[in-house]
Amino acid sequence: MDLNAEQILNMGLRDASKIFSGDEKADKKSFRTLAARWHPDHCQDPKAADVFAKLVTLRDAARGEPSMLVTRYIFTKADGRRQAMRTLSKHETDIGTLLVGPISVAQIFDADLLDIAEAELRNLSGFKFADTKMEDQMRKFLPRNKSRVDLVDGKTLITHSRQNGEVLLADLLSGDGPMEPVHAAWLCSGLMNIAAWLTWAGKVHGAIGPDTVMVDPKTHAVRLVAGWGFATDVGTRPVLLPNRSLQIAPQMAVKDMTADPSLDLELIRRTTCEAMGAASLSQLSGLGLPEPIRNWLMLPPGKDGIADYSKWQKALTDAWGVRRFAKYTGNGAGVYAL
């Protein structure tokens, strides 16, 4: 069947059998033939990337496999070669573009923010730990397997791996809606683990929020995957901070103001509130929060992430008693599925 771009793009999942029979061997042959025509690396049709992504979706549907809502993002390397990335979501951020793919997370830094891209790479390479035990405990909270590609127009692409089942917090909240307090609690616990480590390491991240955090709702895993280009040493002034951070902590806009752990601790409180659907601390009253949790969120943080983490642990115990695993009943990473 010889179909044009519009015909393929207008096909629904029920039409997959018109191209793919469901027989693995036959479908492989059909897909290779179609890929030879529509792969965006060599097809000049402006809709080639969308068509190729749709073909992948139709093939998976014919197999009876759950399909993710995948598009293809095409970028051009500094040497002129084009490269495609399968993407599940795309977000415009203060540094450029954030892409979440099936197996990777990518940040495209604008040309005028090359220094932030360089700082991101330095910080990702400079994580320090007291010993192998601390490293084993903390690596799961941090980006993994970074790589860099220089793009045309002076832009920089930094990618690292996405773990199976992970979803960007912003995408989870957009797809599933606000989290119940017991689930916002494990999110906060993960972020407070990171804050305690940052305090020990003498670092301030400065950009903790829904578009820098990945979570796996099924396992309660939390990772701080982006925004490391804003990180700075405690006691120094950040070169740049995201607009969201400056709105939450406007004192950081004052000349000569230096960073301390209270910035990250405030960002974690606000991120936890936002996860529950509260845009500010004043909106917490209607969420049915246990008093110890509400009090911890509303009290101004100190300047010690380790001490604040201990207070958070006490608030959890006072609120819910012995720790129990709360099963997440939303879609989780399924928010990326059709």
C-alpha positions in Angstrom: 0.0 0.0 0.0 1.5 3.3 -1.2 0.4 6.0 1.3 1.4 9.6 1.5 2.3 11.6 4.6 -1.2 12.9 5.2 -2.8 9.5 4.9 -0.4 7.9 7.4 -0.7 10.7 9.9 -4.5 10.5 9.7 -4.6 6.8 10.4 -6.0 5.7 13.8 -4.7 2.8 15.8 -7.5 0.6 14.5 -6.1 1.2 11.0 -2.7 -0.3 12.0 -3.7 -3.6 10.3 -3.8 -1.9 7.0 0.0 -1.7 7.1 1.1 -4.3 9.6 -0.5 -7.7 9.9 0.7 -8.5 13.4 3.0 -11.2 12.1 6.4 -10.4 13.5 8.5 -11.4 10.5 6.2 -9.8 8.0 6.0 -6.6 10.0 9.7 -6.3 10.3 10.0 -6.4 6.5 7.2 -3.9 6.1 8.7 -1.6 8.7 12.1 -1.7 7.1 10.6 -0.8 3.7 8.7 2.1 5.2 11.6 3.3 7.3 13.8 3.4 4.2 11.4 5.9 2.7 10.3 8.0 5.7 13.3 8.0 8.1 14.0 11.8 8.8 17.7 11.3 8.4 17.4 10.9 4.7 13.8 11.8 3.8 13.4 15.5 2.9 9.7 15.7 3.4 9.1 18.2 6.2 6.6 15.8 7.8 9.0 12.9 7.7 9.8 12.9 11.5 6.0 12.9 12.3 5.3 10.1 9.8 8.1 7.9 11.1 6.9 8.3 14.7 3.4 7.5 13.6 4.7 4.3 11.8 6.4 3.2 15.0 3.1 3.7 16.9 1.1 1.8 14.3 3.5 -1.1 14.3 3.4 -1.3 18.1 -0.4 -1.2 18.0 -0.5 -4.0 15.5 1.6 -6.1 17.8 -0.8 -5.4 20.7 1.8 -3.5 22.6 1.0 -0.3 24.6 2.3 2.7 22.6 3.7 5.8 24.0 2.9 9.2 22.4 6.2 9.5 20.7 7.3 12.4 18.4 10.7 12.9 16.9 12.8 16.0 17.6 15.4 16.7 15.0 18.5 18.7 15.8 21.6 19.5 13.7 25.1 18.9 15.0 27.8 21.4 14.6 29.3 19.4 11.8 26.0 19.6 9.8 24.8 16.1 10.5 21.2 15.7 11.6 20.2 13.5 14.6 16.8 12.5 15.8 15.6 11.9 19.3 12.3 10.1 20.1 10.5 12.3 22.6 7.6 11.8 25.0 7.4 15.4 26.2 9.0 18.8 25.5 9.3 21.8 27.8 10.7 25.2 27.2 12.8 26.3 30.2 15.0 29.1 31.3 18.0 27.5 29.6 16.4 26.4 26.4 14.5 23.1 25.8 14.0 20.0 28.0 13.2 16.8 26.2 12.0 13.5 27.8 12.5 10.4 25.7 11.8 6.7 26.1 15.4 6.0 27.2 17.0 9.5 27.8 16.5 13.0 29.1 18.0 15.9 27.1 18.6 19.6 27.7 19.3 21.9 24.8 21.1 25.0 26.1 20.8 28.2 24.1 24.0 29.7 22.6 24.1 32.6 25.0 24.0 30.2 27.9 27.1 28.2 27.0 28.6 29.0 30.5 25.6 27.4 32.1 26.0 24.3 29.9 29.7 24.1 30.9 28.7 24.5 34.6 26.2 21.7 34.2 28.9 19.4 32.8 31.3 20.3 35.6 28.8 19.7 38.3 27.7 16.4 36.8 31.3 15.3 36.7 32.1 16.7 40.2 29.8 14.9 42.5 31.6 13.9 45.7 30.9 11.4 48.4 32.3 10.6 51.8 32.8 6.9 50.9 31.4 4.2 48.6 28.4 3.6 50.9 27.3 7.3 50.5 27.9 7.0 46.8 25.8 3.9 46.5 23.0 5.6 48.4 23.1 8.9 46.5 23.8 7.8 42.9 20.2 6.7 42.5 19.1 10.3 43.1 21.3 11.8 40.5 21.7 12.0 36.7 23.5 9.0 35.0 25.5 8.4 31.8 25.8 12.0 30.6 26.9 12.9 27.1 27.4 16.2 25.2 26.8 17.2 21.6 27.6 20.6 20.1 24.8 21.8 17.9 24.6 24.5 15.1 24.1 28.1 16.1 26.3 27.5 19.2 23.7 25.5 21.1 24.7 22.6 23.4 22.9 19.3 23.9 23.4 17.4 27.2 21.8 14.0 27.6 21.6 11.3 30.2 19.7 8.1 30.7 16.0 7.9 31.7 15.2 5.0 34.0 12.3 2.6 33.2 9.1 3.8 34.8 10.3 7.4 35.3 8.2 10.4 34.5 9.0 14.1 34.7 7.2 15.5 37.7 5.7 18.3 35.6 4.3 15.6 33.2 3.0 13.5 36.0 1.1 16.4 37.6 -0.3 17.4 34.2 -1.5 13.9 33.4 -2.6 12.6 36.7 -3.5 15.8 38.6 -2.4 16.7 42.1 -0.9 14.1 44.3 -2.5 12.9 47.5 -0.5 14.0 50.7 0.9 10.5 51.3 2.4 10.5 47.8 3.7 14.1 48.0 5.4 12.9 51.2 7.6 10.3 49.4 8.4 13.0 46.8 9.5 15.3 49.6 11.5 12.6 51.3 13.4 11.9 48.2 14.2 15.6 47.7 15.2 16.0 51.3 17.6 13.2 50.9 19.2 15.2 48.1 19.1 18.4 50.2 20.9 16.7 53.1 23.6 15.4 50.7 24.0 18.9 49.1 24.5 20.5 52.5 27.2 17.9 53.3 28.8 18.6 49.9 28.7 22.4 50.4 26.5 22.9 47.3 23.2 24.7 46.5 21.3 23.4 43.5 19.1 26.4 43.1 16.6 25.0 40.5 14.6 22.2 42.2 11.1 22.1 40.7 8.6 20.1 38.6 10.7 20.4 35.5 14.0 19.3 37.0 12.8 16.2 39.0 12.0 12.7 37.6 9.9 10.3 39.7 8.8 6.7 39.5 5.5 6.6 41.3 5.5 2.8 41.5 8.7 2.6 43.4 8.7 6.1 44.9 12.1 6.8 43.3 13.1 10.4 43.0 15.9 11.9 40.9 17.1 15.5 40.4 18.0 15.3 36.7 18.2 18.8 35.4 19.2 22.4 36.5 22.7 21.5 37.6 24.1 24.4 35.6 22.6 26.7 38.2 24.3 25.0 41.1 26.9 26.9 43.1 29.0 26.5 46.2 27.5 27.6 49.5 28.6 31.1 50.3 29.0 32.2 46.7 26.6 34.2 44.4 24.9 32.1 41.7 25.8 33.3 38.2 22.1 32.8 37.2 18.9 31.4 38.7 15.6 30.3 37.0 12.8 32.8 37.2 10.8 30.4 39.4 13.6 30.3 42.0 13.7 34.1 42.0 10.0 34.4 42.5 10.1 32.0 45.4 13.2 33.5 47.0 13.3 37.1 45.8 16.1 37.9 48.2 18.4 36.2 45.8 17.9 39.1 43.4 19.6 41.5 45.9 23.1 42.5 44.9 25.9 40.5 46.5 23.4 38.0 48.1 25.1 34.6 48.4 23.5 31.1 48.3 23.0 28.8 51.2 21.0 25.6 51.7 17.8 27.5 52.7 17.2 28.2 49.0 17.0 24.5 48.1 14.9 23.8 51.2 12.4 26.5 50.3 12.3 25.2 46.7 11.5 21.7 48.0 8.7 23.0 50.2 7.2 24.8 47.3 7.6 21.8 44.9 5.8 19.6 47.5 3.0 22.1 47.8 2.7 22.4 44.0 2.6 18.6 43.7 -0.5 18.6 45.9 -2.1 21.4 43.8 -1.3 24.3 46.1 0.5 27.1 44.2 1.5 28.7 47.5 1.7 28.0 51.2 -1.5 29.9 51.8 -3.4 27.3 49.9 -2.5 24.3 52.1 -5.4 24.7 54.5 -8.0 22.9 52.3 -5.8 19.8 51.5 -6.5 17.8 54.6 -2.9 17.7 55.6 -1.9 16.2 59.0 -0.8 19.1 61.3 2.8 18.1 61.6 3.2 18.1 57.8 1.5 21.4 57.4 3.6 23.0 60.1 6.8 21.7 58.6 5.9 23.0 55.2 4.9 26.5 56.5 7.7 27.1 58.9 10.7 28.9 57.2 13.6 26.5 56.7 17.0 26.9 58.3 20.3 26.8 56.6 21.1 23.1 57.3 19.6 20.5 55.0 20.7 17.7 57.3 19.0 19.2 60.4 15.9 20.0 58.3 15.8 16.4 57.0 15.7 15.2 60.6 12.8 17.5 61.3 11.0 16.2 58.2 11.4 12.6 59.4 9.9 13.5 62.8 7.0 15.3 61.1 6.3 12.1 59.0 6.3 9.9 62.1 4.1 12.3 64.0 1.7 12.5 61.1 1.4 8.9 60.1 3.2 6.7 62.6 5.3 3.8 61.4 6.4 4.2 57.8 4.3 2.2 55.3 4.5 2.0 51.5 1.6 3.8 49.9 0.7 2.3 46.5 0.3 4.9 43.7 -3.0 4.3 41.9 -2.6 6.9 39.1 -1.2 6.4 35.6 2.4 7.1 36.6 4.6 6.8 33.5 1.4 5.8 31.7 0.8 9.5 31.2 3.1 9.1 28.2 0.9 6.3 26.7 -1.8 6.7 24.1 
